Amino acid sequence: MAVVFSVACLLVPAIGAVYVDGRTAIIALAVGVSAAAVLTYFTRPYNLPVAARLSAPSAALLATAGILAAWSLAWQHAVILLAASGLVIRLVQAFYYNRYGAITRTAPVLTCVIVEGFTLSYLQKALSPLGQ
C-alpha cells in the first residue's frame, strides 16, 4: 500500500502540470513533501527507517522549502495553503492514532497526496483568470 501511495505522491503533481502549469505542480510537490516531513518528524512512524534518520535540521529544511514555495504566491494563498496543510497533518495523525494506535508507513505518503491534491485544486481555482 505504501508503494501505491508513493507513486501517487509523484503522479499527482505530474498530472497537475498537464492541467494547470509547471509552477503550480512544483509548489504542490514542495508543500506536500514538507507536510509529509513534518508529520514524519513529529510522530516518528512505527518501523519506518527514514523516521529514525530524519534529523531536526533536515526536517526544518524540508519544512522551510514548503513554506517558501507557498510564499512564492500571494500571501493570502500562502496562508490558506499552510493552514490547510497543518489541518491535514493533524487529521491524518488523529485518524491513524484512533484507527491503528500508531502512525504507520502509509501516513506520511497519504498526507503528501492529500496536501498535493488540495494545493492543485485550490491553485487551479484561485489563479484562474475567471476565478471559477
Secondary structure, 3 states (H helix, E strand, C coil): CHHHHHHHHHHHHHHHHHHCCHHHHHHHHHHHHHHHHHHHHHHCCCCCHHHHHCCHHHHHHHHHHHHHHHHCCCHHHHHHHHHHHHHHHHHHHHHHHHHHCCCCCHHHHHHHHHHHHHHHHHHHHHCCCCCC
